[in-house]
Amino acid sequence: MSDIAVTPPLNPGAPVKPDPAKPALRTVVLYRTKLWVRVWHWINALSLFFLLVSGLQIFNAHPALYWGQAANFTHPILAMQGVPVGGSWRGVTTVFGHSFTTTGLFGASDYHGSIMRRGFPSWLTIPSDRDLANGRRWHFFFAWAFAINGAAYFLYILIGRHLKKDLWPTAEDIRSIPRSIIDHILFRHPHGEAAARFNVLQKLAYLVVLLGLLPLMILTGLTMSPGMNAAFPILPWIFGGRQSARTIHFICAWSLVGFFAIHIFQVFAAGVFNEMRSIITGRFAIKVPADAPPFDGEGVAR
Amino acid sequence: MSGPLLNRRFFATALAGAGASALAACDRLASSHHVMKTIYSAEGLTRRIQRLILSPGQLAPEFQPHEISPMFRANGSVGVDDPDYQDQLAKGFPDWRLEVGGLVKRPLKLSLADLRARPGRTQITRHDCVEGWSCIGQWTGAKLGPILMEAGLLPTAKYVVFYCADTIDPEAGAKYYESIGLADAFHPQTILAYAMNGQPLTEPHGAPVRLRVERQLGYKQAKYIMRIEAVNDLKPINGGKGGYWEDSTGYEWYAGI
């Protein structure tokens, strides 16, 4: 099989040499990621970054979380406090009544050389000093960017084929969940044609984010607005109150940070150059057997 | 030194470095006039869209007596450092008169008894602080709309300004004030509250009278109101942004979000 003449590789720098032990491969560059998905992705990434750092600024104005409509100041779910100790501050984080010393990170942290009381440290907020008014300005500006961008994306995936074709798990995907879990644990990455498609766990992760976390961020965000409470009383009813909505907003925000960490890890694990090229230019390289028939989509990007 | 510790230290240093440079970049952005002008432009969009969605008569959610917060936080000013005010507070405000003036045909001077005799409303609502917390309280007061009608609001009036007795920052010296548009002034839940949870207002909560404008944030709920003025334009008043916090720190005038 391996002695069949190999088609010239697309990447001239790395010619594929016939090797009797392995089947010969050729590199195919596919046009994988459409322009509108790439534009959506980057506007979304930029918006979420500014929403996070401005959101933490807003959180710092009252670094405690509650459940229900009103704040039960004596029993917060989470609180980050500064406790005075000998002219300085000790950061104390309380979660469900359990307290931890978190000086330097939560409750009290360094600001221009001295320890100050603040929920999250200044390097995680925009602006870096305590400025609720401007934190809110940044937050609502990027909330609009995020919401408009997200609405356009949803319209497109519903009208277009992206949701059905690329994101929704097939019956075969569902059957392959156990195998996919093992593949992920063993860091076995798909090869060839399969590498160009989203695997089932990837699809599920994207769907949880797209249909779960991102809409929840918008809805819980609106639930904190007194004006929107009057317009849509169902909002505080759904989330069990303004303070519950604030808590869910916070949890979803950090879930998105968790998604981001795994997302970036996977980009590096799967090949940072190829993955970044795919989300910037749309082109994604895979290796297929040299004798494979011309690939669907092959050459589009050439 | 074990490997993992070194690794952790390396990552912590790398993270702090990345954080510091991102922070420096963000602060540079935040100090750019053009960037901030763009960022500020979202307020107009928020206000217009909320006005579009929110019909004038739509009420803020109201609650049951058992939902009233046992501890209602008093924020901002919690008192008035003025001997005349303290004297009146001790006596129950016998000489206090609420002045209603500006762009009106018949300026009014209303005592607490006058306010109690006007069309009133009792409502249990949630007070949403801009900082993020909320408290539920019961408010009783005179509806602002009928009082403005009684004074004969002129057609040129566009805003209602509330002048207060308190000074948040004694060094800056500026007295607290707030303003709302006519849509909010004539909203059925907009009242000049003289009682909280069935008792006359206490000093921390704005005695003798505070504003309740329930579809907006806490800083709009001006306390210690002394004078109400109907105006056509907010720009000539104090810092020109329509309120103490709007002038001093840049909170949005439209506080529906």
Contacts between the chains, C-beta under 8 A, distances in Angstrom:
chain1	res1	chain2	res2	distance
A	53	B	26	6.8
A	58	B	132	6.8
A	59	B	132	7.1
A	61	B	130	7.3
A	61	B	131	4.1
A	61	B	132	6.0
A	62	B	129	7.3
A	62	B	131	4.0
A	62	B	132	4.1
A	62	B	133	5.2
A	64	B	133	7.6
A	66	B	133	7.6
A	69	B	63	7.1
A	69	B	67	6.7
A	69	B	126	5.8
A	69	B	134	6.5
A	69	B	136	6.3
A	70	B	67	7.4
A	70	B	69	4.9
A	70	B	126	6.4
A	70	B	134	4.9
A	70	B	135	5.3
A	70	B	136	4.8
A	71	B	69	7.7
A	71	B	73	7.7
A	71	B	133	4.0
A	71	B	134	5.7
A	71	B	135	6.5
A	73	B	71	6.2
A	73	B	73	6.9
A	73	B	133	7.5
A	74	B	71	7.8
A	122	B	23	7.1
A	123	B	16	7.2
A	123	B	19	3.9
A	123	B	20	5.9
A	123	B	22	7.6
A	123	B	23	4.7
A	124	B	19	7.0
A	126	B	26	4.6
A	126	B	27	7.8
A	126	B	29	7.9
A	126	B	30	6.2
A	127	B	26	7.2
A	127	B	27	5.9
A	127	B	30	4.5
A	128	B	23	5.1
A	128	B	26	7.2
A	128	B	27	5.4
A	131	B	249	7.8
A	132	B	130	6.7
A	132	B	131	6.9
A	132	B	249	7.5
A	132	B	251	7.8
A	133	B	245	7.6
A	133	B	249	4.5
A	133	B	250	4.0
A	133	B	251	5.0
A	134	B	30	6.6
A	134	B	36	7.6
A	134	B	39	7.9
A	134	B	250	6.6
A	136	B	130	7.5
A	136	B	251	7.6
A	136	B	252	7.1
A	137	B	36	7.5
A	137	B	39	5.0
A	137	B	40	5.8
A	137	B	42	7.1
A	137	B	43	7.3
A	137	B	250	7.4
A	137	B	252	7.9
A	138	B	30	7.6
A	138	B	39	5.8
A	140	B	42	4.9
A	140	B	43	7.2
A	140	B	46	5.9
A	140	B	257	6.6
A	141	B	38	7.3
A	141	B	39	4.5
A	141	B	40	7.9
A	141	B	41	7.5
A	141	B	42	4.0
A	143	B	42	7.8
A	144	B	42	5.3
A	144	B	45	6.1
A	144	B	46	7.7
A	224	B	128	7.6
A	224	B	132	7.7
A	224	B	257	7.9
A	225	B	50	7.8
A	225	B	256	6.2
A	225	B	257	4.1
A	226	B	60	6.4
A	226	B	126	7.7
A	226	B	128	4.8
A	226	B	214	7.2
A	226	B	215	5.4
A	226	B	216	5.9
A	226	B	217	6.2
A	226	B	255	7.9
A	226	B	256	6.3
A	226	B	257	7.8
A	227	B	50	4.6
A	227	B	54	5.7
A	227	B	215	5.1
A	227	B	216	7.1
A	227	B	256	3.0
A	227	B	257	6.1
A	228	B	50	7.3
A	228	B	53	7.7
A	228	B	256	7.6
A	228	B	257	7.2
A	229	B	60	6.3
A	229	B	61	5.6
A	229	B	126	7.8
A	229	B	215	7.8
A	230	B	54	6.1
A	230	B	58	4.9
A	230	B	59	6.2
A	230	B	60	4.6
A	230	B	61	7.2
A	230	B	214	7.5
A	230	B	215	4.7
A	231	B	50	7.5
A	231	B	53	4.9
A	231	B	54	4.7
A	231	B	58	6.0
A	233	B	61	5.3
A	236	B	61	6.4
A	242	B	126	6.6
A	242	B	128	6.4
A	242	B	134	5.1
A	243	B	133	7.5
A	243	B	134	5.9
A	246	B	132	6.1
